[in-house]
């Protein structure tokens, strides 16, 4: 009689395995840049993906790119060598607004989410960069 092998459990969220345990932990690793005479720590889109996964809403890098191209997510004003970078405040606003407005297909109104995200994002950009 052949022996049965145990099946491995599939991970529910593959992006989550690389995500930080807490929002503040990933925020310690970043790139220091000078913007308008201020030293600012910035993070790549990958950290935005990790932030979504940390809060239990795994998104892919492609999803973030599609949101930017569709105009749902504002493009970052910080571009270095063709790559977009976000500050901690920008990432927090994007993720927390997503959670507050409902998430995924449960969004109460995608236009409301888009408008609120743009307003909050612009407020954070004004505060941190200028």
N, C-alpha and C positions, 0 to 999 in steps of 0.2 A: 504494500500500500504506500503510495507516494506521500511525502510530507507536504503539508500545506505551508506556504510562506505567509507571513503576516504582511498585510498591505500597509504601506506608509500613508499616513494621513496627509492630504494635500493642505498646504497652507492656504488659509482663507484669503489673505491679502498679501500677495508676493512683494509689493512695494514696502510693506510695513516692516519686513525683517531688517532693512537697513535704516529705518527711521529711528530718531532719538526717542528716548523714553519720556522726555518732557520738553515742552516748548523752549525753555531756557537753555537746555543742554546743547541743542544744535546751534544756538545763537552765539556760542563762544568761539566757533570756528568760522572764520570769514576772511575777507580780504580788506585791508585798510587802503582807502583811497582818499585823495583830497578833492573835494568838490566845493567850488566857490570859497576857497580858503579854509574849509572845515575838514578835519579828519573824520571820516565816516567809515564804519564797518559795513560792507555790503556782502550780499549772498547771491548765489546763482539761482537759476530756475529750479535746479535740483533740490535746493533747500525749501523752495516753495512746495514742491511735491512732497518732501518729507514732512513739512508742517501740516499739510492736508492729511497725510497718513497718521500722524501723531494724534489728530483729533478724530480719527476713525472714518475718514472719508478719502480712501485711496484714489488718487488721480495719477495719470501718467504724464510724462513730459510732453507727449503729443497732444494731450487734452489741453494743457496750458497754452501750447503754441496755437491750437485751433481757437481757443477763447480769445487770444490776442488778435489773431487774424480776422475773427468775426466781430471784433469790437466790444466784446463783453468785458474783457479784462483790459485795463489801460496798459499801454506799453510803458516800460520803465524809462525814465529820463536819463538813467545812468547806463551808458553803453561804452564798453571798453573792448577794443579789438573785435567788434561785431557781436559781442555777447551782452545780453541784458543782465543787469544786476539790480537787486532790490535791497532796501534797508530793512531792518527788523520791523519797524513801524509799518512799512508797506505790506510786508508779508502778514503781519497780524491783522491788518485791516481787511485784506483779501479773504483770509480764512474765516475770521470772525463775522464778517458781513455775510459770507456764504452760509454760515451756521444760523445766524439770526434771521435771515430771510427764508429759511427753509432750505432744503438741500436737494440737489439732483432734480428728479422729475416732480418732486413735491414743492418746487418753488411756487410761492403764491402768485407771483407775477414776474416773469423774466425781465420785463422792461423796468419794473420797480427795482429789482435786484441790480440791474445794470446801472440805472441812474444813481442809486444809493452808493454803489461801489465806486463809481466815478467821482461822486461828491466827496466821499470819505478819503479816497486815494489822493485827490488833489489837495485836500486839507492837510494830509500828512506830508505830502511833497513840499508844500509851502512852508510848513513848520520845520521840517528837517533839512531841507536844502537851501532855503533862502533866508 
